[in-house]
Amino acid sequence: MKIDKILILDFGSQYTQLIARRVRELRVYSVIEPCTISLERIKEINPKGIILSGGPHSVYEKNAPCFNKEIFELGIAVLGICYGMQIMVKTLGGKVAESKQREYGRAQMYIDDHDGIFFSLPASIVSWMSHTDKVTVLPKGFAQSAHTLNTKYASICDPKRKLFAVQFHPEVVHTEHGLQILSNFLFRVADCFANWQLGDFIQEQIREIRKKVGNSNVICGLSGGVDSTTAAVLISKAIGKKLKCIFVNNGVLRKGEAVQVLKICRDKLKLNVVYADATNSFLGKLKAVTDPEVKRKIIGHEFINVFDQEASKIKDVKFLVQGTLYPDVIESISFFGGPTATIKSHHNVGGLPKDMKLSLIEPFRQLFKDEVREIANLMDMPQEIVGRHPFPGPGLAIRIIGEVTRERLRILRDADLIREKIIRKRGLYDAIWQSFCVLLPLKTVGVMGDKRTYENVVAVRAVKSVDGMTADWSDIPHDVLGEISNAIINKVRGINRVVYDISSKPPATIEWE
């Protein structure tokens, strides 16, 4: 069955990936490409609709991101969001100027035209604005469809050409009925069918993997997390015993994690797992390193070195499986050469040496975390894997701010285990997207047993999220935070202060490094 697609053109917005996620929530497949995409590539993708993302630029700036205006001649439905609206207006002959009154955050919006993207919505809704420029003159054929007290053209449309644009962000949760607005664009304007089914994706991947692998053996980079473990189970379904999983202990795992991962993967999932303890090698290379990006690259390179060593012991190995996700790709690079800013590199996509001997298989490279969890459920994987909190590939190395030493690892491991046990005991584990401890590179004065102490500070981080692209800090009950703090300070030698991180993403990231 042909799958309908929505193409999202990236103009540099921090929300570009969130737009893609929202479209998939509505069971329509979405892909992100740079705004400089060629017409030939668009025709190859053959989308039912195109969404122009927001971005940090002004359309009248020199070298502002732009795109091929012939897109509007393809007869494809287009939705412009924020900067996407402004570049649509400018390209089609309208005018955009700096606004005397900027508009950020929630704004009451009044709908003037309930056809098209505002079908079935109330007369007014709360919208999420983030702009300093405004449309002053509409292109020919366009009409106003919504306004706020500050923005005359909060939304515009040219229904005959299936062109719609909004100044606000329907993709963020702060906009009321935002998902309905996107749904109206997909199904009423672009005539999409909701036919993106992960069950079909599983079968398609199995067919493609069998075709690609042939009679070769495949090695899977197993970490015990939901991404790599689900990838391993999927590959195993495709090629059976030709899959050889290697679990590398990189020396920066959590307390008792190596034993736990081996037990689950070998005993419950029946995967063929080789255990490689490379603790000394990893920690040796991390000695005196404090820069987080350098840590990531070191761990990525050493990870592959260990894999090469293990692969040499197995005949006919040509492929390496990794559980790389769409957010990993987006956050690590300027996506497909587009203008989105690099946030951080991920070891899966940013640390692989060019001379690596194995070809990559990344079945989830175009998926979000919750989609992988849905695939795991569809394959009847144990909940202790499906519901496991995300854990970064570089492990505790990026939760220790500064140099990674055995003593600092001991402190963080002990503190983090206490945090997890209390979170689980209080029944909060499944309600939290991700929680962990961070060891800070500073010491503070304390008093223990009537004696002055000068010891380490640990930060506790817990967030709620759907896919990790955006996140809010979890409002853990104060008595639970108090129990975590008291237990860590009393039981972990070397810590005398615990703080709680109440930053959301954006502007912060979930991990500290």
DOFI-15860 format. One line per 5 residues: number of its first residue (from 1); their letters; for each residue y, z, x of C-alpha. Coordinates in steps of 0.05 Angstrom, whole numbers. Example, Ala and Ser with C-alpha at 12.3 -4.5 7.8 and 13.67 -1.06 7.14 Angstrom:
<recs>
1	AS	-90 156 246 ~ -21 143 273 .
</recs>
This chain:
<recs>
1	MKIDK	0 0 0 ~ 69 -18 25 ~ 111 44 41 ~ 184 41 21 ~ 232 61 78 .
6	ILILD	302 87 84 ~ 339 70 149 ~ 388 122 175 ~ 440 97 224 ~ 461 151 274 .
11	FGSQY	536 157 287 ~ 528 223 324 ~ 524 275 268 ~ 490 341 279 ~ 460 330 210 .
16	TQLIA	429 261 221 ~ 359 290 228 ~ 371 334 167 ~ 386 272 125 ~ 319 243 147 .
21	RRVRE	284 307 129 ~ 315 310 60 ~ 294 238 45 ~ 223 255 64 ~ 225 316 19 .
26	LRVYS	234 266 -37 ~ 171 229 -13 ~ 207 169 16 ~ 195 152 89 ~ 257 154 133 .
31	VIEPC	271 129 203 ~ 331 140 248 ~ 361 85 291 ~ 426 80 331 ~ 487 52 295 .
36	TISLE	484 -7 344 ~ 418 -31 315 ~ 411 -107 311 ~ 402 -145 246 ~ 335 -170 271 .
41	RIKEI	311 -98 280 ~ 335 -80 210 ~ 298 -139 180 ~ 236 -117 219 ~ 240 -47 189 .
46	NPKGI	254 -77 121 ~ 287 -16 89 ~ 300 -8 14 ~ 365 28 31 ~ 410 47 90 .
51	ILSGG	446 113 101 ~ 505 116 149 ~ 507 186 180 ~ 568 228 194 ~ 595 238 264 .
56	PHSVY	647 275 306 ~ 693 215 318 ~ 752 185 282 ~ 745 112 262 ~ 813 95 292 .
61	EKNAP	795 124 361 ~ 785 76 418 ~ 710 64 428 ~ 693 98 362 ~ 620 83 342 .
66	CFNKE	615 22 297 ~ 561 -25 271 ~ 548 -96 250 ~ 587 -110 186 ~ 536 -163 167 .
71	IFELG	493 -105 143 ~ 534 -108 79 ~ 512 -180 68 ~ 438 -163 67 ~ 438 -140 -5 .
76	IAVLG	410 -72 15 ~ 436 -9 -18 ~ 481 31 30 ~ 504 104 26 ~ 558 126 75 .
81	ICYGM	564 201 90 ~ 629 230 120 ~ 642 187 181 ~ 594 137 150 ~ 641 132 90 .
86	QIMVK	701 123 135 ~ 670 69 178 ~ 646 33 115 ~ 717 34 87 ~ 748 10 152 .
91	TLGGK	697 -45 162 ~ 707 -71 92 ~ 783 -74 96 ~ 805 -6 71 ~ 845 46 110 .
96	VAESK	831 114 140 ~ 883 162 166 ~ 887 233 193 ~ 894 283 137 ~ 952 333 137 .
101	QREYG	905 385 108 ~ 836 390 139 ~ 778 408 95 ~ 720 450 122 ~ 666 487 84 .
106	RAQMY	656 494 9 ~ 703 455 -36 ~ 700 447 -112 ~ 689 374 -127 ~ 703 340 -193 .
111	IDDHD	660 280 -213 ~ 697 220 -243 ~ 639 172 -251 ~ 569 197 -271 ~ 534 131 -260 .
116	GIFFS	499 117 -195 ~ 491 176 -147 ~ 521 227 -194 ~ 476 212 -253 ~ 457 276 -293 .
121	LPASI	503 321 -252 ~ 553 371 -281 ~ 627 355 -286 ~ 641 393 -222 ~ 599 419 -165 .
126	VSWMS	609 456 -99 ~ 609 407 -41 ~ 606 419 34 ~ 663 386 70 ~ 674 377 145 .
131	HTDKV	729 327 160 ~ 799 318 188 ~ 809 246 166 ~ 813 216 96 ~ 808 149 62 .
136	TVLPK	878 126 40 ~ 865 55 15 ~ 800 31 -17 ~ 767 -35 2 ~ 767 -89 -51 .
141	GFAQS	715 -77 -105 ~ 711 -1 -94 ~ 731 54 -144 ~ 739 129 -140 ~ 678 168 -165 .
146	AHTLN	695 240 -146 ~ 753 281 -119 ~ 773 351 -96 ~ 841 383 -99 ~ 852 362 -26 .
151	TKYAS	814 296 -23 ~ 828 241 -73 ~ 769 199 -50 ~ 713 250 -43 ~ 666 195 -65 .
156	ICDPK	674 120 -77 ~ 629 64 -99 ~ 621 -11 -108 ~ 561 -12 -156 ~ 557 -89 -158 .
161	RKLFA	541 -90 -83 ~ 502 -24 -86 ~ 551 8 -38 ~ 564 83 -45 ~ 600 133 0 .
166	VQFHP	615 208 0 ~ 663 248 43 ~ 620 311 37 ~ 550 326 62 ~ 497 323 7 .
171	EVVHT	441 337 57 ~ 462 410 71 ~ 440 466 25 ~ 512 488 14 ~ 525 426 -30 .
176	EHGLQ	503 439 -101 ~ 455 387 -128 ~ 456 353 -60 ~ 382 334 -63 ~ 394 305 -133 .
181	ILSNF	450 262 -105 ~ 404 235 -51 ~ 349 226 -103 ~ 395 185 -146 ~ 412 140 -87 .
186	LFRVA	338 131 -69 ~ 310 119 -138 ~ 367 94 -182 ~ 406 53 -131 ~ 357 32 -77 .
191	DCFAN	297 27 -125 ~ 250 65 -79 ~ 181 90 -98 ~ 161 160 -76 ~ 101 136 -38 .
196	WQLGD	105 173 28 ~ 40 213 26 ~ 14 253 86 ~ -58 243 63 ~ -48 168 74 .
201	FIQEQ	-15 183 141 ~ -77 221 165 ~ -123 162 149 ~ -75 113 180 ~ -70 154 244 .
206	IREIR	-146 159 248 ~ -153 84 244 ~ -98 71 296 ~ -125 123 345 ~ -196 94 341 .
211	KKVGN	-169 25 354 ~ -124 47 412 ~ -175 92 447 ~ -237 48 443 ~ -292 77 486 .
216	SNVIC	-245 117 531 ~ -242 192 535 ~ -180 229 513 ~ -150 295 538 ~ -109 338 492 .
221	GLSGG	-56 385 516 ~ -75 446 476 ~ -29 506 469 ~ -57 541 407 ~ 6 526 367 .
226	VDSTT	3 489 301 ~ 29 424 331 ~ -20 413 388 ~ -79 445 351 ~ -69 402 290 .
231	AAVLI	-63 341 335 ~ -128 360 368 ~ -165 368 302 ~ -137 301 278 ~ -158 266 342 .
236	SKAIG	-226 299 338 ~ -236 270 268 ~ -220 202 297 ~ -261 200 361 ~ -306 261 360 .
241	KKLKC	-335 282 427 ~ -292 234 466 ~ -236 286 458 ~ -233 336 515 ~ -182 392 503 .
246	IFVNN	-151 428 562 ~ -115 494 552 ~ -70 509 611 ~ -48 581 623 ~ 21 568 652 .
251	GVLRK	32 642 667 ~ 86 649 614 ~ 43 660 553 ~ 48 720 507 ~ 5 782 516 .
256	GEAVQ	-69 767 501 ~ -52 696 480 ~ -102 660 525 ~ -161 698 497 ~ -138 689 426 .
261	VLKIC	-127 613 432 ~ -196 602 464 ~ -230 642 409 ~ -198 604 352 ~ -204 535 382 .
266	RDKLK	-275 542 409 ~ -307 586 356 ~ -271 567 292 ~ -249 496 303 ~ -308 476 347 .
271	LNVVY	-264 439 396 ~ -288 424 467 ~ -238 466 508 ~ -232 470 583 ~ -191 531 606 .
276	ADATN	-147 522 668 ~ -112 585 693 ~ -53 559 734 ~ -12 623 730 ~ 0 630 805 .
281	SFLGK	20 557 813 ~ 71 559 755 ~ 102 626 775 ~ 107 604 847 ~ 147 543 828 .
286	LKAVT	191 583 781 ~ 210 633 834 ~ 286 643 840 ~ 299 590 787 ~ 350 610 734 .
291	DPEVK	374 545 703 ~ 338 534 636 ~ 335 459 643 ~ 305 465 712 ~ 253 513 684 .
296	RKIIG	234 464 631 ~ 227 406 680 ~ 186 448 729 ~ 138 470 674 ~ 133 399 647 .
301	HEFIN	117 370 715 ~ 68 424 735 ~ 35 419 667 ~ 19 346 680 ~ -2 359 752 .
306	VFDQE	-54 408 726 ~ -76 358 674 ~ -85 305 727 ~ -129 352 767 ~ -172 368 706 .
311	ASKIK	-173 295 684 ~ -201 275 752 ~ -264 315 735 ~ -277 274 672 ~ -296 201 673 .
316	DVKFL	-259 146 636 ~ -200 188 615 ~ -140 144 597 ~ -100 182 545 ~ -64 249 538 .
321	VQGTL	-50 277 468 ~ 13 319 456 ~ 40 351 393 ~ 110 324 402 ~ 152 327 338 .
326	YPDVI	212 288 313 ~ 261 346 326 ~ 235 349 398 ~ 253 276 408 ~ 320 282 373 .
331	ESISF	343 344 410 ~ 320 319 478 ~ 354 252 483 ~ 410 211 455 ~ 364 185 401 .
336	FGGPT	345 112 414 ~ 409 104 454 ~ 452 128 397 ~ 513 173 403 ~ 480 239 382 .
341	ATIKS	493 291 436 ~ 435 317 478 ~ 422 390 461 ~ 365 407 507 ~ 304 374 538 .
346	HHNVG	235 391 512 ~ 177 392 561 ~ 139 345 516 ~ 191 290 521 ~ 236 307 579 .
351	GLPKD	192 331 635 ~ 137 280 643 ~ 135 247 712 ~ 142 172 714 ~ 79 165 755 .
356	MKLSL	35 202 705 ~ -33 169 705 ~ -48 179 631 ~ -19 143 571 ~ 9 186 515 .
361	IEPFR	-17 193 444 ~ 34 230 401 ~ 10 226 329 ~ 66 270 302 ~ 125 241 340 .
366	QLFKD	157 219 275 ~ 141 282 236 ~ 176 348 222 ~ 143 416 232 ~ 130 429 158 .
371	EVREI	98 361 151 ~ 50 379 207 ~ 34 444 171 ~ 20 404 108 ~ -28 360 148 .
376	ANLMD	-62 422 175 ~ -72 447 105 ~ -99 380 83 ~ -151 385 139 ~ -170 456 117 .
381	MPQEI	-149 488 182 ~ -147 565 186 ~ -83 598 162 ~ -76 637 227 ~ -60 569 259 .
386	VGRHP	-23 537 201 ~ 24 596 191 ~ 34 613 264 ~ 106 619 286 ~ 130 563 332 .
391	FPGPG	124 578 406 ~ 160 534 457 ~ 120 495 510 ~ 158 529 567 ~ 137 595 535 .
396	LAIRI	169 660 557 ~ 204 625 615 ~ 260 606 567 ~ 259 674 532 ~ 272 708 599 .
401	IGEVT	345 692 613 ~ 349 685 688 ~ 293 689 739 ~ 221 693 715 ~ 183 748 752 .
406	RERLR	117 783 738 ~ 153 848 723 ~ 202 815 675 ~ 143 780 641 ~ 109 847 634 .
411	ILRDA	170 877 600 ~ 180 819 552 ~ 106 814 534 ~ 101 887 517 ~ 165 886 475 .
416	DLIRE	147 822 439 ~ 77 847 420 ~ 108 910 390 ~ 157 867 350 ~ 102 823 323 .
421	KIIRK	56 880 303 ~ 112 914 263 ~ 133 849 230 ~ 61 837 209 ~ 50 909 187 .
426	RGLYD	112 906 143 ~ 88 841 110 ~ 146 800 136 ~ 110 751 183 ~ 98 695 133 .
431	AIWQS	168 701 103 ~ 200 688 171 ~ 201 619 202 ~ 203 645 274 ~ 215 712 308 .
436	FCVLL	212 734 380 ~ 244 777 435 ~ 290 753 490 ~ 299 790 555 ~ 372 788 575 .
441	PLKTV	398 783 647 ~ 436 848 644 ~ 426 923 645 ~ 461 978 607 ~ 469 1053 614 .
446	GVMGD	426 1097 571 ~ 401 1169 566 ~ 327 1186 564 ~ 302 1257 571 ~ 371 1282 590 .
451	KRTYE	372 1232 648 ~ 417 1173 658 ~ 381 1106 656 ~ 404 1037 676 ~ 354 988 646 .
456	NVVAV	343 922 610 ~ 367 896 543 ~ 322 859 495 ~ 349 816 438 ~ 306 807 375 .
461	RAVKS	313 739 342 ~ 286 722 272 ~ 305 661 230 ~ 289 629 164 ~ 283 554 161 .
466	VDGMT	244 496 131 ~ 235 451 191 ~ 274 482 249 ~ 330 431 245 ~ 376 482 214 .
471	ADWSD	364 557 208 ~ 396 621 183 ~ 383 689 213 ~ 333 731 174 ~ 362 793 139 .
476	IPHDV	306 840 161 ~ 312 908 128 ~ 349 958 172 ~ 292 1007 172 ~ 246 953 200 .
481	LGEIS	296 936 254 ~ 303 1010 269 ~ 227 1017 276 ~ 224 957 323 ~ 281 984 365 .
486	NAIIN	253 1054 370 ~ 183 1030 386 ~ 205 982 441 ~ 251 1032 474 ~ 200 1088 471 .
491	KVRGI	139 1048 492 ~ 163 995 540 ~ 181 1019 609 ~ 245 985 632 ~ 282 976 566 .
496	NRVVY	335 1023 539 ~ 372 979 489 ~ 353 930 433 ~ 401 883 397 ~ 392 836 338 .
501	DISSK	415 763 339 ~ 452 743 275 ~ 471 671 296 ~ 453 611 252 ~ 434 541 274 .
506	PPATI	482 507 281 ~ 523 527 319 ~ 469 565 358 ~ 400 539 372 ~ 339 580 352 .
511	EWE	316 592 424 ~ 367 621 472 ~ 352 570 526 .
</recs>
